Amino acid sequence: MASADGHHRAAVLGSPIAHSLSPVLHRAAYAELGLTHWAYDRFEVDEAALPGFVEGLDSTWAGLSLTMPLKRAIIPLLDSISETASSVEAVNTVVLTEDGRRTGDNTDIPGMIAALRERGVEKTESAAVLGAGATASSALAALSEICTGPVTAYVRSRERGHEMRGWGERLGVDVRIADWAEAEQALHAPLVVATTPAGATDALAAAVPERPGTLFDVLYEPWPTRLAAAWTARSGAVVGGLDLLVHQAVLQVEQMTGRAPAPLAAMRRAGEEALAAR
């Protein structure tokens, strides 16, 4: 949406939001692109407050980034959502158009694919996913595009296993379920995607094989995780949470501003500097 004086606004919404790196990344992009009249902020918004916040947006607003717990809660408030977002019932990007329409998309999934491609992973014959939360369903959607064979999900509960199998069916991925107690086996897959919270994979660090494949660990703080450090020590390729964050933000900037390509290198540098300063 354009305002009369050329000012545009965008923001990331979620709860908790204080630690979000999104403002750092988006502002770095605006600076690099010369978008001096663009502002990007963060707002603490929970599910209850979301409808009121969205209704209150005026014509200066160009877009929203959504983080937990709003990725599903935003969907009923939108005019349309992309096939990608629909496939995992999660929206992390809203673009507000000139005519007041709100369109939702999910840039986490293409962001994952782009982050892997940057590390030379175009296709994989099989993969392992550690965990079964919201990020795991996005990982399955990304794997549906690049994995030609089965994906084994290592989960702590039967219920989560059932959910992951359901996502696999929806996304056209052959998902096999294994118990978390066997998670060391996951490390032998050519591509391992860790979607678990901080500390959850620490105990696996000692079990990294002699010649590991590629590890995609979605955490960026603390970094490196114990597993990522052990992987690197064995000369395995590692894709980190900051890679994902930057690649999904690149796609958000392009959609919200209409300017492409967004400045990946400048955005990553800003993210690295912000993390180093914490």
N, C-alpha and C positions, 0 to 999 in steps of 0.2 A: 504494500500500500504506500503510495506517495503522499506526503503532506505538501501543503502549498509552499512551505519554505525549504523543502528538500530534506528535512530532518527525518531520519528513520530510527526505529527502535527495534531491538530484539533482546531476548533474555532466556536464561535457563531457569526452569521451575522444578522444584522438588522438595523433599524433606527427609533427611537433613540436606542442606545445600551449601553450607559455609565453605566446605572444602572443594567445591566444584572448580575444575580447571577450565571449564568452558569459556568464562569471560576472558581469561588470558589468551586462549587460542583464537577466539573470534576477534578480539580487539587487535591482536597481532595481524590478522588477515586484513582488517579494515585499514590499518596503518600502511601496510604494504601496498594495498590496492588504491590508496589515496581517497578513501571514503571518509572524509573528515566530518561529515554530518551524520555519521552512523554511531549509535550508542548500543552497547551490549551489557546487560546487568544480570544479577541473580536475585531470585525472589524465593523466600521460604513459603511454599504453598503445599498444603496437604490435599487429600481427596475431597474433603468437605469444602475447602475454600476454592477449589479449582473452577467450578462453574461461574461463580461471581467474578473471579479474576478475568476469565476469558470474556465474559459479557462486558466488562469494563474497558476493553481495549479500544482505542480510537484509531483514526486513519493513519497515525504515524507508525503503527506497528507493522513490521514486515514478517516477523517470524518468531517462533518459540522452539526452544530445545526442552525436551521432557526427560527427566530422570526418575528414579524410583521415588514414590510409589505411583507415579502418574501415567505410566506408559499405556495402561489399559483404560484408566479412568477418563482419559481425554477423548476416547473414541466416540462416545455418544454425543459429544459437543462439536463434532466435525461434520462438514458437508460431504466430504468424500475421503477415502483412504486408498493408498496404492495397494497393488496386489502383494507387494513385498511385506508391507505392514500387516495386511490382512492374513497372510500366511502364518504369522506367529501371534496375531492379536496383540500387537505392541507397536505403538507410535512413539518415536523419539524426536520427531521433527514436524512442526506445523508451519506451513507457509500461508500468510494472509495476503490475499490478492486485492487488486484495485477495487473490485466490485464487492468486497467484504466477505468473500468466500474463504472458508478455512479448509485447507487440504492437508491430510496427514500422510507421513511417509516413515519408513524405518531405514536409517542410514547405517545402523549397526551391522546389518547383514552385508551390504556391498562394502562397508568399511573393513570388515573382517577379511573378505575376499581380496581387497586391495592391499591390506597389510601383509597377507600371506604371499601375494604375487610379488610384492616388493622384495621379499626374501627368497624369491625363486620358486615358490610352491604354486604351480599352476593346476596340477592334478595330483591326486593321491589314490592308491588302490584300496586303502582302508584307513580307519582313524579310530582313536579312542577319545571319549569325552569324560572328564572327571567332574562329577556334580550333575545336578538335574534341576537347577533353578531357572529363572527367566533368561539368563545369559545362555544357558545350555540350549534352549529352544532356538535362539538366534544362531548359535553355533551349528545346530542341525540344519537350519535353513541355508547357511553358508556352505556346509558340507554337501548339501543336495546339489550344489552347482559344481563342486570340484572333486568329490569323492566317488569313485566308480564302483566301489564295493561296500562291504558292511561297516557300520559304525558301532563300536561297543561302548555302552554307557555304564560307568561305574557309579553306583548309587547306594545310599545308606538305608533306604526303605523300599519295600515292595510297592507301596503307593506311588513313590516317585518313579520307580521303574515302569509302572503302568502308564504314567503320564508321558514319559519319554518315548515309550513305544507308540503311544497315541500320536505324538508329534511326528514321529517317523512316518507313520501311515499317512498323515496329512501332507507331509512334505516329500513323500516318495523316497524315503531313506530306509534302507534295511538296518533297523536298530536292534542290536542284541544287548541284553541286560546282564550285568555282572555285579556281584556284591562288592561293596567298598573294601571289604577285607582282602580282596584279590587285586587291589588297585596297582600293586607293583607290576602286574602283568601288562597294564596299560602302557608302561614306559617302553615297551618293545614295538609299539605301533609306529609306522612311518610318520604319522602326524598325531600329536597328543594335544588336546585342547583342555586346559585347566580352567574351569569356570567357578571354582570354589572360593569361599572367603579367605581372608588372610590367615595364615597358619595351618590351614587344612591339609596342605600337601607337604608340609615340612618333613614329616616322617618318611616321605618317599625319596628324599634327596639322596639317601645312601644307596638306593636301589637303581640309580640311573645306569643303563647298560654301557658297555665299552664304546659302542658306536651308535649313539642315539640318532634318531631322525630329527624332526622339527618339533619344538615345543611352542605352543601358543598359550601364554599365561595371561589372562585378562586383567590381572592386578597391575597397578602402577605405583602403589604406595602400601607397604614399604617395597622398594625395588633395589636390587633384584630379590625375588623370593628365594628361599633356600633351594627350592627345586630348580629355578632358573639358573642360579649360580652354579649348582652341581652340573647342570646340563652344559653350560658354557665351558666349564672346566674339562668336560669330555669332548669339547669341540663340536657340540651339537648346535644347530641353528635355533635361535630363540626369537620369537616375536612377542613383544610385551604389551601391556595394557595401554601404555602411552601411544604406541603405534596405532592401536585400535581407536583410541580417543581422537588422535589427530586425523586419521583417515575418515572417520565418521563426521568430524567437524568440517573437514574440507568440503564434503558433499553438502552439509548444511549451509555453509557460507555460499556455495554456488547456487543453491536453490533459493535462499533468502535474498541474495543481492542481485542475482542474474548475471554475475560476473564469473567467468571461468577461463583458465583454471585458477582455483584458489592457491595461495602461496604455501604449499606443503612444508617446504624447508623452514620458512620463517615461523610458521605455526609450531612446528616441532621444537625449534630452538627456544621459543618463548615458553613452551611447556616444560622443557628440560630445565631451563633457568628457574622457573617458578618452583619446581619440585626440589631443586638443589638448595633453594633459599629456605625451605621449610625446616 
